[in-house]
Amino acid sequence: MDHQRNKAVLILDHSSFFARPSGVTFNVNVQNSDQQQQQQQDQINNENTLGMKSLWTCIVECVLEYCRILFDIFEDDALITLIVTGIDQRDQSSCWNRYKNLSQCMDFFAGIQPPNERSLINDDDLLKHSLNEAITALCTRSKKQNIPNDLDYTNSGHIILFSTFNNKRIATIEKDAQTFHQSHNHMALEMTDFVPLTKCDLTLVDVRPLDQPIPTSNPEFNLITSILHRTLYYAQAGQMLFTRMLQILLKQHNLALTTVTGIPMKEDVASRSSLNYDVDIVHPAEVHHSLRERAPLKYWRQIKDDVETIVLKWSAFSYDPENYYDTYSAYRFSPLDVNSRESACLTNFLLSGKCVLLELGNIPNECAVNINEYGDENCFNTSENDLSSLTTTTTATNRLFSHMIISHNQELMIHAIAFGSNNPMSKIGPCYIVNDEKDNMSINDLEELMDEIDDDNLEKDLRVESFINIIRTTTLYPLETMTSGKIPIEDSLRLLERHTRRCPLLTNETILFNMPSPINLLTSLILREKLSDDDVSKCLIALKYIDNMERNGEQLPVPNNFQYTTKIVTNKAKKDEAYRFLWREIEYFVRGYKETSDSHRHIYQNIVDRRKTDIENDSSIYQSNKIDFIFPTDETSSTSTMITKRDKNLQENNEKMNGRVWTEFNDIKQVVSANSLRDMWNRKQQEKRAPEFDGRAEYPPPRLIPLYVNLNSKTSLTNPIGIQPILTTNISEKI
Amino acid sequence: MPTILLIDCSLGMAERFSFVTKQQNNMATTMNIEKRSLVAKIIESLMTNTNSPTKLETIALVFFAGRDTIKIVQHFTKNTDDIIKSVQKLPIFGDFSLKSAIDFAKKYLTTTFGGQRSQKILVFTDSSHRDDDPIKESTYNNSNQMDIDLRKVITNDERDKTSLSNSTTDISFVCIRKPSSSDRARLEDITEQTQCSFSKIYWLLNRDVENNTTITNEMIQDVITQIKSDIMDVFISILKCGHYESQLAVYPKIKPAILQTTGELLQPSNTLTVNGFIELSSIRSAMATSKHILLPIQRYTRPQPPMPMFATKKSAISSSSSSSTTATANSSLTTQKKSNAANNFYYLLLISLKKEKSAALISVNDQWFGAIHCQKFERKKKSSRLILSVFEPGDCIPWISSFERLGPYALVFPPANNSELVYKKQQWPVKPFARSYTETFLIWCRQNNFQNDINKFVRASAKLPDKVNIFHRELNKICRGAFIYGLRDRLFHLLRQLFQHQIQTNKIKPDGIKYVQNVIMYMNRLSSSDRYIKYEETSA
C-alpha cells in the first residue's frame, strides 16, 4: 500500500472531429409498464425522443468510468490528471491534488463546452501542447513523493490519449513524446521539484463513429525507447470503446474482474427475470493469487465481452460479521456497473453490515491429491483418532470458500480466505503440557490432562461479569481529534492498569466485590481519577454502612466455597472472619489507589482510622492473582512503566537466587526450571526470612562478606597499631 | 502445523555406511547399514523426541523415487508410533525426481488443509552423486556456512512482495552427507521452482572427510537436536492485561517481521500486552499474516514417587538453582489442574471474549499488533480456544487508520455529568470520501443507466404538484449530467418536446403544469448558458 502508484494522465482531443455524431443513440422516452401501449407510443414518439450522442460524449462517459473505478479502489491514491486540448490548466504544480474524487472530475467536464463543429487551424499544436503538459505532470511530485528519496527512481506513469490518428500523426506524437520526455528527465536531474520519469506508457485510442469499421481489434505495440512504450487501440464509440477502456484500465493498474454469481434477490412475483443474479466487481489482481495456490486460474475463468473474469459463487453459508474468518489480504473493490439494480442490491446488502463468503466451484481432479489412489491400503496405520480427519478431507473438497466480501466503515472490500475447512488447529488439545524430559507420561494421565474443559464450568469460578465491564470500558474506538503529546492507546493501557490493580480473578476470593448497593459504589468510584465531594461522601457512607452491618450482625454475601482459615466451625466465628476479611479487602483495595488524589487519600485515611485491620505488607490478598513465576521488566515493550511494583521483596529475592535476566526463553525447559516447585518453595522461604543485615546488604549477591579485610593488605611491620598480628598469634597459641 | 516427511527411496539410498553404536560399557559395535535404515533411525529418534503430548504436530509420511513413484505411506496423524512403524520398511525404487515429489507434497498439503499459512515439508535425501542438471559451482561460494536466519527472513519477505501467497510452505532438507555447493544450489533451485521457501539443510557427515564414512549415534543426536529446535514451533509467552498475567504457549511460533515503513526487522516480544478491546463486528476479520493458537500451560509432574529432577544442559547454564533435587509433587492431577493459578486469566479472557463477541488488541512489539479472539471448535461445541491473529507491523489495516489513535470507550465517549459509564456500541467513523456505490453519481456509460435517470425524472413530473422537491432534485441531476457529458443542446431539446407532449396528453396533473412550464423555461435558459446553473424554486 505504501509504494507509489502509477500516475495516469488522460488527454481528450477537443478538436472539431469529436463534435461529429457517434452513431450511439439515446432515448428519453418513458418506459411504461403497460407493454402494448408503449409499443404504440414508440412508433409515434421515436422521432421525437431519440437523440444522437457525439463522439465527445462517448469519450467523456468512458473517461469518467475510468476515474470512477480508480477512485473507488485507490481513493486518494488514484493519481489522475485530466487534460483537454485547448483548455488552459492554470496551476500545473498541483495537478495531482486537483482531482481528488469523482465529483471533482465531473465538475471539470461540466465546465467545458462541447467541441466546436468548425475546425481550428492549430488543432495539432494544441495536442502537442497537451502532450507536453502530460509529461510535465508525470514528472511533477505527487503528495507521496514530496520528499526526494529513492522512490524517485520508480516514478512511472500512463498517458492515455483519445483522439483520431493516422500513421503520420502517430509518428509525430511519438517523436514529440520522446523529445518532451528527454528534456524533462534532464530537467529533473537539476531541479528537485521534478522527478525523472522512469517508465511511461503512451496509450493512443483511436475513436471512430459506429459506421466506420476499425482495421483491427488487437492493440498495436511499439517501443519508442526503453522507457517509453506506445500502444494503439482502435475503437468504435459506445460499447466497444467501453470495453477497450476496461482492458486498458485492468492492464495499467493491475486490476482484475470477478463475477459473483448466483446472488439471490427477492423479486416481485410478476417479474419475468430470474431470481439469481450476477454482479461483476473490479479489484486489484492480487485478490486472485490465493486461487493460484490451488490450481491454475483457467479453471474458473470466463470471457465476458472480451474481458476475462473469474467466476465465484455466492454462498449463503454465513452472513454473520461477528465471526473472525481466517483472512490474509483485503482489497477495495467496486461494482463494474455501479448503478444497476443488481449491483445496488449487493452493495446495500454489504453496507448494512453483513458479509458474504464466496465459494469456488469444484477443484479439478488433477489439482488435488486423491489419497486413496496414492496410498497403499496395507500401509495405512490409521488409528481411530485420524479416521475423523480422513473423512473430513473427502468432504472438505466439496465446498471451498476462497473469498469474502464485506464492508468496512462503508468501504467495500474483498478478502482472501485461507480456504479449506479442515483446520489443523481444531484438533489441538486444550492446553500445553510441560513435563520433564525423562518423565514419560502414561497415556491415562495424558488423557486426563487433555480433557476438554467445558466453558460453562469455567465460567462459574471466574469473575467474568466484572471483566466484561473492564472490556467495555476499554473497547477501542478511533479518535479523530488528538490532544497533542498524548497517545490514545496509552490511555487505554492506563485504564487497564487501574482497573486490574486490585481486582480479584476468582469469585470465591472476594466478599467486597459481591456486596450489594450502596457498598458497591465504593469499588466503582475509587477507580475514577478524580473524585468529587459528592463521590467522597458516597464512599464514606458505604464504609459507615458496613460498620452498621457489622454492629447489627448481618450476614455477608460470602461466596460458596470461600476458604475460611478459622478452624472453628460455628457460624459466629465464620461471620467474624468474613468481616475481618472484608475490612482487609477494603483496606487493600483502597490502599492501591490512595496515591491517585487527595480525596482518595482521605478515604483511605478514614479506613485506617477505623482500625479494623492491621496494615499489612503489600502482597496481594487474592491468591489466584499471584502468579507462580516472576516476570521480567520488558525493556522493549512500551508498557515498561506499567510493570507492577508488586511484591518487591519477592522480586529482590528472586534476583538473589538466580540473578539472571529474563532475556529469551525459546526453550521451554528454561521456563520450567525457573519455576519448579522447589523454586517456589525457596521463594516462600526467602519471604519469611528476616530482613537482611545492613552490612550484608551492601554487598552484591551472593552477599559473601569477607572477614578480616585488612589481613593480607597490611603487613605487621607497617601496621601502626599492631593488634592484629598479636591477636592471631594469641589464637594460634590457644589452639 | 502440518508437516510432511518426504523420504527419498531411490537407488542411492541403498548405499552402505558403517554405523558405530557405543554400548554402555564403552564397547563400540560397528554395523554396516544402508542409508535407508539410517534415515529410519533418524526419523525414529526424531519422533520419540518430538512426541509432544499436546498433539500439536500432525505428520504425514510420503515415499518418493521417480516421477510417478510416489506413495503416501501414512496419512496425516498425530500418533508418532504409526510413523515409526511405517518407516521401518523403506523400499528401494529406481528413479529420483525431487521436484515432482515436492510438487506432490504441496498438493497433498493443500488438498488436506487448504491454503493454510504455515506448512512444512522435511525432505530426507542424500543429494550426492547426482549430476542430472549441473549448475555452475562458482556462483555459490558461500555455501560452506550454515544458514543464517536473517537471510531466510529476507528471502521470505521478497517473495512475499512479489506474490503474497507463495511462501506458505517451508522446506528443509536432511542429508546424510553435506551437499556440495552445486547440490545445494540445485536444492535451492528446486525449492524456488516449486514456490516454497527454503529453510535449512541438515547433514550428518561432512563432505571434506571423504574417507571417514562412519556414523555414530552422537552424530544423529546432534542433527536431531538441531532439527528439533527448528521444528519445535512453540513459543512460550506471557499474556498481560494490566495487572493480570498468564503464561501461555503460542503455536506456531511468531516469526520476525519487517516494518515496511522503516525496513526494520522486528522480533516478537515475549510479552503480549493487551492494549484494549475491539468488537468483532468492528474489527471484521482483519487480515493477518499468521494465525496462532494460544494454549494455557499445564505443568505435569509425576504424581507417584518423588523423582529427582534432572537438570538439562541448558537449564544448568542459565540458572544454577535448579541443579539439585526437587520438592515432592504429591498433588494429584486434578487438584493440580485447578490450582494452576497462572491460567486463571487465560480462562477469564476466553470466557469474556466469547460472551462479549469481542477481540483483544494486543501488541507483539512496538508498532506491531495482533488480535486475540475466542474460537469455538466445531467438533467440541462447548470448548473454545484463544486464537491470535498477528497483523503486519505498522498500520496496515485500511479500516483501522492507526492503532495508536484508538482510544478507550470511557475516554472517547465520556459519560455525561459524572454518571456511571454505560456501554453502547458505537459506529466507527466513516472516512469522508465520495464512493460511487454509496452516493449516486451520474454514470451514463451504459444505456440503461441513462434511461433509469430519465425515467425517474419523468415519473416525478407525473406526480406534480406532489413531491416537488424530488422533481427538482432529479431535474438538477439531469441538467448537470447534460453539461458534464456535453449533451445539453440535444437533451434539453428532447426533454422540452417530451414535456410539451406530456402536457398535451394530460399526463401531468393540472396543478403541476405550472412547475413543468417553469422547468421548460429554465431549460431554455440553460441551453444558451455557458455554465450549469442549479435550478431553484425562487429563480422560477
Contacts between the chains, C-beta under 8 A, distances in Angstrom:
chain1	res1	chain2	res2	distance
A	1	B	396	6.9
A	1	B	398	7.4
A	2	B	260	5.6
A	2	B	261	6.8
A	26	B	447	7.0
A	26	B	450	5.7
A	26	B	487	7.9
A	26	B	491	7.9
A	27	B	451	6.8
A	27	B	454	8.0
A	28	B	454	5.2
A	28	B	458	7.7
A	28	B	491	7.3
A	28	B	494	4.8
A	28	B	495	6.0
A	28	B	498	5.6
A	29	B	498	7.7
A	30	B	454	7.5
A	30	B	455	5.9
A	30	B	458	4.5
A	30	B	459	7.1
A	30	B	498	8.0
A	31	B	451	7.1
A	31	B	455	6.2
A	45	B	501	7.4
A	48	B	494	7.2
A	48	B	497	5.2
A	48	B	498	7.3
A	48	B	501	7.0
A	49	B	494	6.1
A	49	B	497	7.7
A	49	B	498	6.4
A	50	B	494	8.0
A	51	B	487	7.6
A	51	B	490	4.3
A	51	B	491	6.4
A	51	B	493	8.0
A	51	B	494	5.3
A	52	B	490	7.0
A	53	B	485	7.9
A	53	B	487	6.9
A	54	B	486	6.5
A	54	B	487	8.0
A	56	B	486	5.0
A	57	B	485	4.9
A	57	B	486	5.2
A	57	B	487	5.6
A	60	B	484	6.9
A	60	B	485	5.3
A	60	B	486	6.2
A	61	B	443	7.9
A	61	B	444	5.5
A	61	B	445	4.6
A	61	B	485	6.3
A	62	B	445	6.7
A	64	B	443	6.9
A	64	B	445	7.4
A	64	B	484	7.4
A	65	B	443	6.4
A	65	B	445	4.6
A	68	B	436	4.9
A	68	B	441	6.8
A	68	B	443	6.5
A	71	B	434	7.9
A	71	B	435	7.7
A	71	B	436	7.4
A	72	B	435	5.6
A	72	B	436	5.4
A	72	B	437	7.0
A	75	B	431	7.9
A	75	B	433	5.5
A	76	B	433	7.5
A	101	B	433	6.5
A	101	B	434	4.8
A	102	B	434	6.2
A	102	B	436	6.2
A	102	B	441	5.8
A	103	B	434	5.7
A	103	B	441	7.1
A	106	B	441	7.3
A	106	B	442	7.4
A	106	B	480	7.7
A	106	B	484	5.0
A	109	B	483	7.8
A	109	B	484	4.7
A	109	B	485	7.4
A	109	B	486	7.6
A	110	B	480	6.3
A	110	B	483	4.3
A	110	B	484	4.7
A	110	B	531	8.0
A	110	B	532	5.2
A	111	B	531	6.9
A	112	B	486	7.5
A	113	B	486	7.7
A	113	B	530	7.1
A	114	B	486	3.6
A	114	B	487	7.9
A	114	B	488	7.7
A	114	B	489	8.0
A	115	B	486	7.8
A	242	B	445	5.9
A	242	B	446	7.8
A	286	B	163	7.8
A	286	B	164	6.3
A	289	B	163	5.5
A	289	B	164	5.5
A	289	B	165	4.7
A	289	B	166	7.9
A	290	B	115	5.7
A	290	B	164	7.9
A	290	B	165	5.1
A	292	B	163	8.0
A	292	B	165	7.1
A	293	B	110	6.4
A	293	B	115	5.0
A	293	B	165	5.2
A	293	B	166	8.0
A	293	B	168	7.2
A	294	B	110	6.1
A	294	B	115	7.0
A	321	B	280	7.5
A	321	B	281	5.1
A	321	B	284	5.9
A	321	B	285	7.9
A	322	B	280	4.6
A	322	B	281	5.1
A	322	B	357	5.0
A	323	B	280	7.5
A	323	B	285	7.3
A	324	B	280	5.9
A	324	B	283	7.6
A	324	B	285	5.6
A	324	B	359	6.8
A	324	B	371	7.9
A	324	B	373	4.7
A	324	B	375	7.0
A	324	B	387	7.3
A	324	B	389	7.3
A	325	B	285	4.3
A	326	B	288	7.6
A	326	B	291	5.9
A	327	B	285	5.0
A	327	B	286	7.7
A	327	B	287	4.7
A	327	B	288	7.3
A	328	B	117	6.7
A	328	B	164	7.4
A	328	B	165	7.9
A	328	B	287	5.0
A	328	B	288	6.1
A	328	B	289	6.8
A	329	B	164	5.8
A	329	B	287	5.3
A	330	B	286	7.8
A	330	B	287	4.9
A	330	B	397	7.7
A	330	B	398	6.8
A	332	B	398	7.3
A	334	B	435	7.8
A	334	B	436	6.5
A	334	B	437	6.5
A	335	B	437	6.1
A	337	B	446	6.3
A	337	B	449	7.7
A	338	B	436	4.8
A	338	B	437	5.4
A	338	B	441	7.6
A	338	B	443	6.2
A	339	B	440	7.3
A	339	B	441	7.8
A	339	B	443	5.4
A	339	B	449	4.8
A	339	B	452	6.9
A	340	B	446	7.8
A	340	B	448	7.1
A	340	B	449	7.5
A	343	B	437	7.2
A	344	B	437	7.8
A	347	B	437	4.4
A	347	B	438	7.7
A	351	B	437	7.8
A	351	B	438	6.9
A	353	B	281	7.1
A	355	B	284	7.4
A	355	B	285	7.5
A	367	B	107	7.0
A	368	B	107	6.8
A	368	B	110	7.8
A	368	B	111	4.5
A	369	B	72	7.9
A	369	B	104	6.9
A	369	B	107	5.0
A	369	B	108	4.5
A	369	B	111	4.6
A	369	B	112	8.0
A	371	B	72	6.1
A	371	B	75	6.2
A	371	B	108	7.9
A	371	B	111	7.6
A	371	B	112	7.9
A	374	B	70	6.2
A	374	B	71	6.0
A	374	B	72	4.7
A	374	B	104	8.0
A	375	B	71	7.1
A	375	B	72	4.4
A	375	B	73	7.6
A	375	B	75	6.7
A	376	B	71	6.0
A	376	B	73	7.1
A	379	B	71	7.7
A	379	B	73	4.9
A	379	B	74	7.2
A	379	B	86	6.2
A	380	B	74	7.2
A	380	B	75	6.5
A	381	B	74	6.5
A	381	B	77	7.7
A	381	B	79	7.8
A	381	B	82	4.1
A	381	B	85	5.7
A	381	B	86	6.2
A	382	B	75	6.6
A	382	B	77	7.5
A	382	B	82	7.9
A	383	B	77	6.9
A	383	B	79	5.1
A	383	B	82	6.5
A	385	B	77	7.5
A	385	B	78	6.6
A	385	B	79	6.7
A	386	B	75	6.5
A	386	B	76	7.0
A	386	B	77	4.6
A	386	B	78	7.3
A	386	B	79	7.0
A	388	B	379	7.8
A	389	B	58	7.8
A	389	B	75	7.7
A	389	B	76	6.2
A	389	B	112	7.9
A	390	B	75	6.2
A	393	B	111	7.0
A	393	B	112	5.2
A	396	B	114	7.3
A	397	B	111	7.0
A	400	B	114	7.2
A	404	B	285	6.7
A	406	B	284	5.9
A	406	B	285	7.0
A	408	B	284	5.6
A	408	B	398	7.0
A	408	B	399	3.5
A	409	B	399	5.3
A	409	B	428	5.0
A	409	B	429	7.0
A	409	B	430	4.9
A	409	B	431	6.5
A	410	B	430	4.6
A	410	B	431	7.7
A	410	B	435	7.2
A	410	B	438	5.6
A	411	B	398	7.2
A	411	B	399	6.6
A	411	B	431	7.2
A	411	B	435	7.1
A	412	B	435	7.9
A	412	B	437	6.4
A	413	B	398	7.4
A	413	B	399	7.6
A	415	B	285	6.3
A	415	B	287	6.3
A	416	B	165	7.7
A	416	B	287	7.9
A	418	B	114	6.5
A	418	B	115	5.0
A	418	B	116	5.8
A	418	B	117	6.1
A	418	B	291	7.7
A	419	B	114	4.6
A	419	B	115	5.4
A	420	B	110	7.2
A	420	B	112	7.8
A	420	B	113	5.3
A	420	B	114	1.3
A	420	B	115	6.3
A	420	B	116	6.7
A	421	B	114	7.2
A	422	B	112	6.2
A	422	B	113	5.5
A	422	B	114	6.5
A	423	B	113	7.7
A	423	B	116	7.8
A	424	B	1	7.0
A	424	B	2	5.4
A	424	B	58	5.6
A	424	B	113	5.9
A	424	B	116	6.9
A	425	B	291	7.4
A	425	B	293	4.9
A	425	B	385	7.4
A	425	B	387	7.2
A	426	B	377	4.5
A	426	B	378	6.7
A	426	B	379	6.1
A	427	B	55	6.7
A	427	B	58	7.2
A	427	B	78	7.3
A	427	B	379	7.5
A	428	B	54	6.8
A	428	B	55	6.1
A	428	B	56	6.0
A	428	B	251	7.4
A	428	B	293	5.6
A	428	B	295	7.1
A	428	B	385	7.2
A	429	B	53	7.9
A	429	B	54	5.1
A	429	B	55	5.1
A	429	B	295	7.5
A	430	B	295	7.2
A	430	B	296	7.8
A	430	B	383	6.2
A	430	B	385	7.2
A	431	B	54	7.3
A	431	B	295	5.3
A	431	B	296	4.8
A	431	B	297	6.8
A	431	B	298	4.3
A	431	B	343	7.6
A	432	B	54	4.9
A	432	B	56	8.0
A	432	B	234	6.8
A	432	B	248	7.3
A	432	B	249	3.6
A	432	B	251	7.5
A	432	B	295	4.1
A	432	B	296	7.0
A	432	B	297	5.1
A	432	B	298	6.7
A	433	B	53	4.8
A	433	B	54	5.8
A	433	B	297	7.7
A	433	B	298	4.9
A	433	B	299	7.7
A	433	B	300	5.0
A	434	B	297	5.8
A	434	B	298	7.1
A	434	B	299	5.1
A	434	B	300	6.4
A	435	B	53	7.1
A	435	B	299	7.7
A	435	B	300	4.1
A	435	B	301	7.4
A	436	B	301	7.7
A	436	B	307	8.0
A	436	B	309	5.9
A	436	B	310	7.1
A	437	B	310	7.6
A	437	B	312	6.4
A	438	B	310	5.7
A	439	B	300	7.6
A	439	B	301	7.8
A	439	B	302	5.4
A	439	B	307	6.9
A	441	B	53	6.1
A	441	B	300	6.2
A	445	B	300	7.2
A	445	B	303	7.6
A	445	B	333	6.3
A	446	B	53	5.3
A	448	B	333	5.5
A	448	B	334	7.3
A	449	B	53	7.6
A	449	B	298	5.7
A	449	B	300	6.3
A	449	B	333	6.6
A	449	B	337	7.2
A	450	B	53	7.5
A	450	B	54	7.9
A	450	B	55	7.5
A	452	B	380	5.3
A	452	B	382	7.1
A	452	B	383	4.2
A	453	B	347	7.7
A	453	B	383	6.3
A	454	B	382	4.9
A	454	B	383	6.6
A	455	B	350	7.4
A	455	B	351	6.2
A	455	B	354	6.8
A	455	B	382	5.6
A	455	B	383	6.3
A	455	B	384	5.8
A	456	B	382	6.7
A	458	B	347	4.8
A	458	B	350	7.4
A	458	B	351	5.8
A	459	B	351	5.0
A	462	B	344	6.9
A	462	B	347	6.1
A	462	B	348	4.7
A	462	B	351	6.1
A	463	B	348	7.2
A	464	B	348	6.6
A	464	B	351	5.1
A	464	B	352	5.4
A	464	B	355	6.6
A	467	B	348	5.4
A	467	B	349	7.6
A	467	B	352	4.6
A	468	B	352	5.2
A	468	B	355	6.4
A	468	B	356	5.6
A	471	B	277	4.7
A	471	B	352	5.8
A	471	B	353	7.7
A	471	B	356	5.4
A	471	B	358	5.8
A	472	B	277	8.0
A	472	B	356	7.6
A	472	B	409	6.3
A	472	B	421	7.6
A	472	B	423	3.8
A	473	B	408	6.2
A	473	B	409	6.0
A	473	B	410	4.6
A	473	B	421	6.2
A	473	B	423	7.6
A	474	B	276	4.4
A	474	B	277	5.7
A	474	B	408	4.4
A	474	B	409	6.8
A	474	B	410	7.2
A	475	B	276	6.8
A	475	B	277	4.8
A	475	B	278	6.6
A	475	B	279	6.4
A	475	B	358	6.8
A	475	B	408	7.0
A	475	B	409	4.6
A	475	B	423	7.1
A	476	B	275	7.6
A	476	B	276	4.2
A	476	B	277	6.5
A	476	B	278	5.2
A	476	B	361	6.1
A	476	B	406	3.8
A	476	B	407	6.7
A	476	B	408	6.4
A	476	B	409	7.5
A	477	B	406	6.6
A	477	B	407	6.3
A	477	B	409	6.3
A	477	B	412	4.6
A	477	B	413	7.4
A	477	B	426	6.0
A	477	B	428	6.8
A	478	B	400	7.2
A	478	B	401	6.5
A	478	B	402	7.7
A	478	B	405	6.1
A	478	B	406	5.7
A	478	B	407	7.7
A	478	B	428	6.2
A	478	B	429	6.1
A	479	B	405	5.3
A	479	B	406	7.1
A	479	B	407	4.4
A	479	B	412	5.9
A	480	B	429	6.2
A	482	B	405	6.2
A	487	B	404	5.1
A	487	B	405	7.8
A	488	B	404	6.9
A	488	B	405	5.5
A	488	B	406	6.1
A	488	B	407	3.5
A	488	B	408	7.8
A	488	B	411	7.4
A	488	B	412	7.9
A	489	B	275	5.4
A	489	B	276	6.7
A	489	B	403	6.4
A	489	B	404	5.0
A	489	B	405	7.4
A	489	B	406	5.5
A	489	B	407	7.2
A	491	B	407	5.8
A	491	B	408	5.8
A	491	B	411	5.3
A	492	B	275	5.7
A	492	B	276	3.9
A	492	B	406	7.2
A	492	B	407	6.6
A	492	B	408	4.1
A	493	B	242	7.9
A	493	B	273	7.5
A	493	B	275	6.0
A	493	B	276	7.8
A	495	B	408	5.2
A	495	B	410	6.2
A	495	B	411	7.7
A	496	B	241	5.8
A	496	B	242	3.9
A	496	B	274	6.6
A	496	B	275	7.8
A	496	B	276	7.2
A	497	B	242	4.5
A	497	B	243	6.8
A	498	B	242	7.5
A	499	B	242	6.3
A	500	B	241	6.4
A	500	B	242	3.2
A	500	B	243	4.3
A	500	B	244	5.1
A	501	B	242	7.0
A	501	B	243	5.4
A	503	B	243	7.8
A	505	B	244	6.9
A	505	B	344	4.6
A	505	B	345	6.3
A	505	B	348	5.8
A	506	B	344	6.5
A	524	B	420	7.1
A	532	B	418	6.3
A	534	B	418	7.8
A	535	B	418	7.7
A	623	B	341	6.9
A	624	B	341	4.6
A	624	B	344	5.1
A	625	B	243	7.2
A	625	B	244	7.4
A	625	B	341	7.8
A	625	B	344	7.9
A	626	B	341	6.8
A	627	B	245	5.3
A	627	B	246	7.6
A	627	B	247	7.3
A	627	B	341	6.4
A	627	B	342	5.1
A	628	B	341	6.6
A	628	B	342	5.7
A	629	B	247	6.6
A	629	B	342	7.2
A	631	B	238	5.9
A	631	B	240	7.8
A	631	B	245	6.4
A	631	B	271	7.6
A	632	B	270	7.9
A	634	B	269	6.2
A	634	B	270	6.7
A	634	B	271	4.9
A	636	B	269	5.5
A	636	B	365	6.5
A	636	B	366	7.0
A	637	B	269	5.5
A	637	B	271	5.6
A	637	B	273	6.0
A	637	B	363	7.0
A	637	B	365	7.4
A	637	B	366	7.5
A	638	B	363	7.2
A	638	B	366	5.8
A	639	B	240	7.6
A	639	B	271	8.0
A	639	B	273	5.2
A	639	B	363	7.8
A	642	B	242	7.5
A	644	B	243	5.5
A	646	B	243	7.2
A	657	B	321	5.4
A	658	B	319	4.4
A	658	B	320	6.8
A	658	B	321	4.9
A	660	B	318	5.9
A	660	B	319	5.7
A	662	B	270	7.7
A	664	B	270	7.5
A	665	B	236	5.8
A	665	B	270	7.0
A	666	B	229	7.7
A	666	B	235	7.3
A	666	B	236	7.9
A	667	B	229	8.0
A	667	B	314	5.5
A	668	B	234	6.6
A	668	B	236	5.5
A	668	B	249	7.9
A	669	B	312	5.4
A	669	B	314	6.1
A	669	B	315	5.4
A	670	B	314	6.1
A	670	B	315	5.8
A	670	B	318	5.6
A	670	B	319	7.7
A	671	B	236	5.3
A	671	B	247	7.5
A	672	B	299	7.1
A	672	B	315	7.9
A	673	B	311	7.2
A	673	B	312	7.8
A	673	B	315	3.7
A	673	B	318	7.5
A	673	B	319	5.9
A	673	B	322	4.1
A	674	B	318	8.0
A	674	B	319	5.8
A	674	B	322	7.2
A	676	B	309	6.5
A	676	B	322	5.8
A	676	B	326	5.5
A	676	B	327	7.8
A	677	B	301	7.2
A	677	B	326	6.1
A	677	B	327	4.5
A	677	B	329	5.9
A	678	B	309	7.7
A	678	B	321	7.9
A	678	B	322	7.1
A	678	B	324	7.9
A	678	B	325	7.6
A	678	B	326	4.6
A	678	B	327	4.8
A	679	B	321	6.4
A	679	B	322	6.8
A	681	B	327	5.3
A	682	B	321	7.2
